[in-house]
Amino acid sequence: MNIWAKMMTALRGGVNEAGEAIIDHQALRILDQEVREAYEDLKNSKDSLAEIMARHKLATDKCTMLTKQVTENEGYAIKALEKGDEPLAREVAEKIADLENQLAQEKQAEDGYAESVSSLRTAIMQTERNLKRLKQQVDTVKATENVQRAQAAVSERHSGSHSKMRTAMDSLDRIKEKQALKAAQMASAGELAEETADSSLQNKLEEAGIAPSSQSADDILARLKNKK
């Protein structure tokens, strides 16, 4: 595979990933739309069923009417034969034949409509059951999504508050450290001041001959000679 083919493959992969990301993000909205479209299809099927049932009723009524006309004309033909008027009887018989042909066609249409009504009614009932189960599952998915969203929000708030608490603790530790350092500096300054004051007082006492001064090396050497 050359470089351009690989680039095109990577590009198609990126487009697919982007499309899948959009679908995942809009999953519930897409699912709701699909359910609405399924219910719309069911409504259209019910409208079609109502139309077919109406046509079936019309075909049934027409079959009833044609059957009645056939019976009525058969009676006319019999009476014509009884009177010896065969031409009239033949004319009526021709009409009966036409009526029976119409009746056969309408009967075929009636049977077709009846079969369509039965199969479509069965399909609609099955679709309604499936949609009912689907609606229940959609409601469950939505409830789960809401719970997970709430849990995520609580977790995010907890994580944020934990982070803020950690930051506050760090700030408190820094303040305590600065305060401890300041206290140590103040204590050290006090000690230095006391040492300076004591040193000054010692010098004054030594100069006045009240406190002994520090001995020099000559003084120590003279004392050792005397001991010898």
Helices and strands as residue ranges (DSSP letters): H 3-25, H 27-82, H 86-207, H 217-227
